[in-house]
Amino acid sequence: MNIKKVTLGFALAACISLMSFSCTPNSTAEDDSLYEQNIDILKIKVPANGIDILKVKVPKNG
């Protein structure tokens, strides 16, 4: 009997949490507009002999 109450409690908590999280607003269209940037590939200058990977500097935090 005690195991049934615990299982019922977990099931009820799972249902409540699923229902509360599914009601969050869907703003992915607004979020996607932040990442859409137009880059003109004609303005990117690449040397004729390619890029030497050993000379590429990567920031410490990135």
C-alpha positions as a Markdown table, in Angstrom:
| # | Residue | x | y | z |
|---|---|---|---|---|
| 1 | Met | 0.0 | 0.0 | 0.0 |
| 2 | Asn | 2.8 | 2.4 | 0.9 |
| 3 | Ile | 4.6 | 1.7 | -2.5 |
| 4 | Lys | 1.4 | 2.5 | -4.4 |
| 5 | Lys | 1.2 | 5.9 | -2.6 |
| 6 | Val | 4.8 | 6.7 | -3.4 |
| 7 | Thr | 4.4 | 5.7 | -7.0 |
| 8 | Leu | 1.2 | 7.7 | -7.3 |
| 9 | Gly | 2.9 | 10.7 | -5.8 |
| 10 | Phe | 5.8 | 10.5 | -8.3 |
| 11 | Ala | 3.4 | 10.0 | -11.2 |
| 12 | Leu | 1.3 | 13.0 | -10.1 |
| 13 | Ala | 4.5 | 15.2 | -9.7 |
| 14 | Ala | 5.6 | 14.1 | -13.2 |
| 15 | Cys | 2.3 | 15.1 | -14.7 |
| 16 | Ile | 2.2 | 18.4 | -13.0 |
| 17 | Ser | 5.8 | 19.2 | -14.0 |
| 18 | Leu | 5.1 | 18.2 | -17.6 |
| 19 | Met | 2.0 | 20.4 | -17.8 |
| 20 | Ser | 3.7 | 23.4 | -16.3 |
| 21 | Phe | 6.8 | 23.2 | -18.6 |
| 22 | Ser | 4.7 | 22.7 | -21.7 |
| 23 | Cys | 2.8 | 26.0 | -21.1 |
| 24 | Thr | 5.9 | 28.1 | -21.5 |
| 25 | Pro | 5.7 | 30.6 | -24.4 |
| 26 | Asn | 7.4 | 29.6 | -27.7 |
| 27 | Ser | 9.7 | 32.4 | -28.7 |
| 28 | Thr | 12.1 | 30.6 | -30.9 |
| 29 | Ala | 11.4 | 32.8 | -33.8 |
| 30 | Glu | 12.4 | 35.9 | -31.8 |
| 31 | Asp | 15.5 | 34.0 | -30.6 |
| 32 | Asp | 16.5 | 32.9 | -34.1 |
| 33 | Ser | 16.5 | 36.5 | -35.4 |
| 34 | Leu | 19.4 | 37.3 | -33.0 |
| 35 | Tyr | 21.6 | 34.8 | -34.8 |
| 36 | Glu | 20.7 | 35.6 | -38.4 |
| 37 | Gln | 23.3 | 38.0 | -39.6 |
| 38 | Asn | 24.2 | 38.7 | -43.2 |
| 39 | Ile | 27.8 | 38.2 | -43.9 |
| 40 | Asp | 29.1 | 39.3 | -47.3 |
| 41 | Ile | 31.5 | 36.5 | -48.3 |
| 42 | Leu | 33.0 | 38.7 | -51.0 |
| 43 | Lys | 34.5 | 40.9 | -48.2 |
| 44 | Ile | 36.4 | 38.0 | -46.6 |
| 45 | Lys | 40.0 | 38.1 | -47.7 |
| 46 | Val | 41.7 | 34.7 | -47.9 |
| 47 | Pro | 45.4 | 34.5 | -49.1 |
| 48 | Ala | 45.9 | 32.8 | -52.5 |
| 49 | Asn | 48.0 | 30.0 | -50.8 |
| 50 | Gly | 45.4 | 29.3 | -48.2 |
| 51 | Ile | 45.4 | 29.8 | -44.4 |
| 52 | Asp | 48.2 | 28.5 | -42.2 |
| 53 | Ile | 46.5 | 26.8 | -39.2 |
| 54 | Leu | 49.6 | 27.3 | -37.1 |
| 55 | Lys | 49.3 | 31.1 | -37.3 |
| 56 | Val | 45.6 | 31.2 | -36.3 |
| 57 | Lys | 45.2 | 32.8 | -32.9 |
| 58 | Val | 42.4 | 31.6 | -30.7 |
| 59 | Pro | 41.3 | 33.7 | -27.7 |
| 60 | Lys | 41.8 | 32.1 | -24.3 |
| 61 | Asn | 38.1 | 32.3 | -23.5 |
| 62 | Gly | 36.8 | 31.1 | -26.8 |
